[in-house]
Amino acid sequence: MSSSIVSRAAALGALTASGQLIIVGTLPMYSKIFDPAAYGEYVIFVGAVGVVGVLAGIRYESAVVLPRSDKVAVALSALVMFIASAVAALVAAATFVLSIMRASAEWAPIDFGYGLAVATAVAALQRCLSSWCIRRGRFILMGVGQFSFCLVSVVAQFSFARMAGQFPALVWGYVCALVFQTACLSMALRAKDIGPGLAVSFRWMRVVAYRYRRFPTYMVGYALASSARDRLIQIALGMGAGAAMVGRFGLAYRVVFAPNSLIYSAISPLFFGFASRGSRRDVGRFAAGAVEAIFVMLVVPYAAFALEAPTLTDELLSEKWRGTGPFLRVLTAPALLLAATCWLDRAFDSFKRQNVAFALEVSFTVISVALVAFLSRLVDALIVTKVFSMLGVAYYWIYFLTTFLACGFPLADFRRACVAGILALIVALALGAAVHQFPLLALRLPGYAFTMGVVMVCWLKFGRGAKVVRLLLNSRIGSLGVEPT
């Protein structure tokens, strides 16, 4: 039985949003317990998990959604876990050898290395199980997993901070959260799935590896470029301004891009299933309508947040984190555009245009990292972040356009979405700037709410908002696991 994409996305998004609220709501406590330098090192660790995680499975986990046969999906999952186990073992062995060479039990990279090894193996299983949730239509279970990850990470990191150093507490709290999330997602598997999975032969692994070779051919480079870009930028900032500046940048990045993670988690699995079965025309119309609706709904909250970020950070964060507000303000623009378009990468997977996604991501990574590395030697970190922000806005718009060109979606839908977004942005900035002049925050908040109401009413009544909403509500998703023709 099919059901509305919007209803499933709403349920998944509500659970994921609850988890994100826990993360954001506890940031004042984080600012009191953890120093910017330790948090900066943790940001680098999480980035390393993302980079190594790409190699620990070489993106075959994304293909688990596509085959009609569960036997093929089981073989793909076994292939991912075989690769991930080998990579995790290599990381653990390298850490062991280096720890002996240093002959110091307190050597910091021990926690980094062993934590990375465990997180690599667990995260690979978590990604496979997420793909099985999409196959089974267990989107609520994915939301429960997201919520448990956020809740357990906060509880574990705060608890470990009482018994260990700041960096070990952050690392092992993150690992514990991954374990809990994976345990939740494992409920998507049935007993008959696990039995064959234990007996998959190497021949079957070779067969599915060849059949879905386009995923490692293009999407490994795509994912590596995406993960490495942010890490390299953080490293460049750290070399120029120190780990504390990386911590401030990392905290700002985590806060301002939190809705991006929420939206991707809520829409990407459903869009992947819809795009894997739908026609180019229907998928294109849905993509344009969803991007337009998300942008219009978020433009006022993002504009208000950008205007109020310095005030909010000074009030909520401890003294040692002062200076984080300007980073939040600068990163808001690319975060808004990415939040509206982040899930479009699944269109490239569904219509076998991963080579285009790969070329886009590598080009942006090379340009942005080279520019940041050059500027970090000449100007301060905030100016570097501004340049990166402007480059990001241009890239995410180009990504939106290229998705329609590469996948053969109607460009008329793309143009209408852009016009609606620009008009909404103009109204939001004009009214938001006026509201920002109010003397008290207690007066400004209702003003921003009124501004959002004006934007939404104008979009629904005088724009094409009502038509877009009907389109999204009527879009339905049936059985998954069917490859597009």
N, C-alpha and C positions, 0 to 999 in steps of 0.2 A: 504494500500500500504506500502510495506516495504521500508526502506531506510538504507543507510550505517551507521553503528555504529560510524565510524570515523567522518563522516560529522556531525552527531548530537553532538558528543563529542566535535568537534572543535568549533561549535557554542556556546554550553554551556560553554566550557572552555574559549573562548574569553571574554565573559561577566564576568565570575568569575575572570579571570585574570585582567581585568580592575579594578574590585573592590579591588583586592589584591594590585595592583599598587598604588591605592589611600592610602591604609593602610600603605604600606611600604614607599611611598613617603612623607608622612606626619610625619614620625617618628622623624625627626629633630625638627619639631614644637612641638611634644609631649614632647620631651626631655627638651624643654625650658619652657613649661607651667606646666608640672606635675613632681613632685618629685618622685624618685625611691620608697620611702616608700608608697606613695599614690598609685602608679601604682602596687606595690606589693599587697596591699590590694584589688585592683580591680581584679588582677589576681586570687586571692582567691575567690572573689565574682563570677567571671565567672565560676570557677571550681565548686562552690556550685550550680550554675544554672545547670551545666551539671549533677552533681550527683543527685540532687533533680528531675531533668527532667527525669531521668531513672525511678524513682519511680512514677512520674506523668504520667502514661500511661503504665508502666511495659512492654514496647516494643511492645505493640499491634499495634502501628502505622506502624511498619515495615510490618505487615501482611496485611495492606490495599491494597498492590499491588497485592496480590496473587489471591483472589477469582474471579471466573468468573462473579458472580452476583454483580451488583452495590448495591443491597439491603444489601448484606452481608458486603460490604465495608463501607456502610453508618453506619451499626450497629457497626462495629469495631471503626469507627471514633467517634461515640457517646459514646462508652465505654471509649475510651481514654479521651475525654473531661470530662466525669463524674468523672473519677479518678483524673484527673488533677485539676479540680475545688475543689475537696475535699482536696487535698494536699495543694493547694494554700491557701485555707481558713484556714487550720491548721497553716500554716506558718505565715499568717497575724495575726491570733489570738494569737499565741505565742509571736509575736513581740509586739502586743498591751499590753499584760499582763506584759512583761518584761519592756516596756517603762514606765508603771505606777509604777512598783516597783522601777525603778531608778528615776522616777519623774524629768527627765531632757529632755527638748525638743531638746537639742544639743547632746544627746547621739548617738554616731556614728552608733551602730547597728540598729537604726531606719531606716536609708536609706538602710542598708544591708538587713534587714528583709522584709520591704515593697517592696523594689526593687526585692527581690528574689520571693516574692509571685506573683507579677505582671508578672515577667519574666517567672515563671513556667507555668502560665495559657496560656500566649501568645505563648510561645515556643512549648507547646503541640499542639496548633492549627496549628502552623507553620509546625510542623513535619507531621501532618495529611494531610495538604494541599500539602506538598511536595510529599507524596505518591500518592495523587490524580493526581498531575502533571505527575507522572510516568505512572499511569493508562491511562491518556488521551494522553500521548505522548507530553506533553507541556514542553519540555526541555528548549526551549528558555525562556519561562516564569520563569523557575527556575533560569536561568542565570540572568534575569532582577531582580529577587528577591535578589540574591546574591550581585549584583552590588548596588542595593538600600540600602541594609544593610550596606555595607562598606561606602558608601557615606554619609548616614544619621548619622551613628555612629560618623564619624569624625566631621561633621558639628555640630551635637547636642552637643557632648562633648566639643568642643571648645567654643560653644555659652554659654553653662551652666557654664563653668569655669569663665565667666565674672560675673555671678550672684550668684554663690554658691561656696562651698568649692571644692577642687580637687576631693575627693572621691565621693561626691554626683553627681558631674558633670559627672564623668565616668560611674557611675551606671545608672543614668536616661538617659544619652545619649545612652547607650547600650539598654535600654528598648525601647526608641523611635525608634531605628533602627529595633528592632524586630517587632514592630507594623507596620512599613512601609513595611518590607519584607512580613509579613503575609497578608497585604492588597493586595500586588502584586499577591501573590500565590492564593488568593481567586478567581481570575478570571478563575481558572481552573475548578471551580464548575459551574454546570448548575442549572437552577431554579428547575428542577425536582429532582436534588440531595438534595437540601436544604429542600424541603417540607417533604419527608420521614424522613430526619434526625431529624426533630423536633418532630416526632411522634414515634420514635423507642421505643419499650417497653423494660422493664427490662428483660422480658423473652428472647427476641432476644439477648440482651446483654449477658445473661447467656449462651445462645446457642453458640454464636461466641467465647465467652471467653473460653469455654470448647474445642471447635473445634481447636482453635489455641493456646492451652495451652503450646505448646512447646516453644513459644516465651518468656513468662514470666518465664518458668521453667529454661531455660538455658541462654537466652539472657539478662535477667536482671542482673544476676551475671556477665556475660561477660562485659556488658556496665558499671556496677558499678566498676568492677575491673579496667577497662581501665580508667574511669574518676577519680576514687579515687587514682590510682597510682600516677599520676602527681601531684595531690593536696597534697597527703601525702608526696611526695618527696619535694615539695615546703615548706610544714610545717616543715619538718625536717631541711631543709636548713635555714628557718627563725629562728628556735629555736637555731641553732648554730651560725648563722651569722647576724640575724636581718632582718627586713622587706625590707631594702634597697637592700640587697643581693638577696632576692626573686624577687624584682623588676627588677634587672639586669638579673637574670636568666629568668624571665618571658618575658622580652622584647626580649632577645636572642632567646628564644623558639618560640615566636610569629613570629619573622622574618624568622628563618631558617626552620620552619615547614609550612610557608605560602604556598609553592608549594604543600605540602601534602594536605592541605585543598582544594586547587584549583583542583588538580587531582582527589581527591575523589568526589568532587562535580560534576566534568565533566564526570567521567567514571562510578562511582558506580551505578547511576540510570539506565544507559543503560546496564551495565553488569548484573544488577539484572534482568532486563527484558529478556535479551538474555539467561542467565543461567536458568531462570525459565522455558524456553521452549526448550532449546537445549539439544542434547545428551552429554554424558560425554566426548566423544572423541572430539567433536567440541568445547565444552566449555573449555576443557583442553588446546587444541591447541591455542585457542584465548587467554586464560589467560597467557600461557607461552610466546606467541608472544608479548602481550601487555607489560608484565613486562620487557622483554628483550628490547623492543623499548624504553620504558620510561627510563630505566636505562642508556642505551647508550646515549640518548639525553641529560640526565641531569648530567652525570658523570663529564664532563669538567666544566660546570658552577659551580657545587658544589665544585669541587676541587679548582677552581680559587677563589671562595668565601671564602673557608677555609683559603687559603694562604693570602688573602688580608683583612680578617675581622678586625684585629686590626687597620690597617691603615685607613680603611673606617670609623670605629666607631669613631676614634680620630678626623677625619675630619668633620663628619656629626653631631655627637651628642654633646650636651653641656658638660661642664666640670664635672658637678655632676654625669654624667653617665659614666665616664671613668672607665675602668675595665670590660666593657660589651663585648669587642672584643674577649677575650679568651674563654668566654662561647659560643659565636657564632662558633668559630673554632672547639671546642670540640664536639658540638652537630651536626655538619654537617654530620658525618658518619652515625649515625642512621637515620637522617632525609632523607638522600638520599635513603637508602634501604626502609624506610617506604613509601616514595613518590612513589616508584615503585610498592609496594605491598599492599597499604592501602585499596584498594577497593576489595581485595579478600575475605573479610569477607562475602560478599553477596553469595559466593559459598556455604558456610555452611548453610545459610538460604535456598537456592534453593534446595539443596540436603539433607535437613533435618539432618544435622550433627552439630547442634548447641551445642550439648554436648561436642564435641571435641574442638570447639572454646572456650567454657566456661572453660574447663580444662586448655587449653593453657594460656588464659589470667589471670586466677586466679593464676596459678603457677608463671608466670612472675611477677605479682604484689606482691605476698608474698615475693619472693626472692629479687626483686629489692628494695622494701620498707624496708625490714629488713636489707639489706646490707647498704643502704644509711643511715638509722637511726643509725646503729652501727658506720659507718665511720664518720658521721658528728660530733661525739663527739671526734674524734681523729685527723682528718686532716681538711684542709680548704675546702671551698665550691667548688673550682675549681677541686681539686682532686676527690672529691665526684662525681662531674659531669662527670669526665673522666671515672670513674668506671661505672657509669650509662650508659654512651655512649657505652662502650665496651659490656656491657650486652645487651643493646638494639640491637646492630648489630647482635649478636648471636641469639637473640630471633626472630627478623624479618626474618632472613634466615630460622630458624626452622619453623616459621609460613608458609612461602612459601612452604617448603617441605611438611609439614603436610597437607596443603590444597590439594595437589595432592594425598597424601596417603589416606586421609579420604574420599575424593570425588570420588576416582577411576579414576583420570585423568592419561594419559600415562606418565610414569616417564621419557621416552626418551625426551619428550619436555622439562621437567624440567631440565634435565642435559644439554641439548643444550643451554638453556637460561643462566644457571650458567656459562658455559664455555665462552660464548660470553661476559657476564658481567665482568668476571675476566680479560679477555684480554683487554677489553675497559678500565677498571680501571688501569691496568698496564701502558698502553700507556698514559692515561690522567695524571697520577701521575708523570711519567718520564718526559714528555714534559712540564707539568705544573711547576714542580720544576725548570726546566731549564729557563723557561720564567720568573719565580719569581725573578731570579737573575738580570734582567734588572733594571737599576737604576731608571727609571721614570715610574710612573703608566701609563702615556700616551703611553709608548712603550709596557708595559706589556699587556694592553687590546687587541691590535691587535694580540699579541702573543697568548693569550688565544683563540681568535677567530680562528686563524690558527690551533691551537691544536684541537679545536672542529671539524674543517673541516677535519683534518687528521683522527680523530677517526670515523667520519661518513662515509667518503669515504672508509676506510678500512672495516668497517662493511658492507656497501652496496656492495662493489665490491669483497672483498676476503672472507667475512663471509657469513652468511645466511640472511643478512639484507634485500636484495631485495625480498627474498621469504617471510619473515615476513611481510614486507610492503604490498605485494600483498594479503596475508592472511587477514590482518586487513582491507584492503580496500574492500575486497569481502565479509566480514562478514556483515550480514544484520539482522535487527531486524524488526519484524512485529508487530502484535497486542500484547498488554500486558495483564496482569491480568489472566494468565493461570498457574495453578499450575503444577509443574513437576510431572511426573508419577513415 
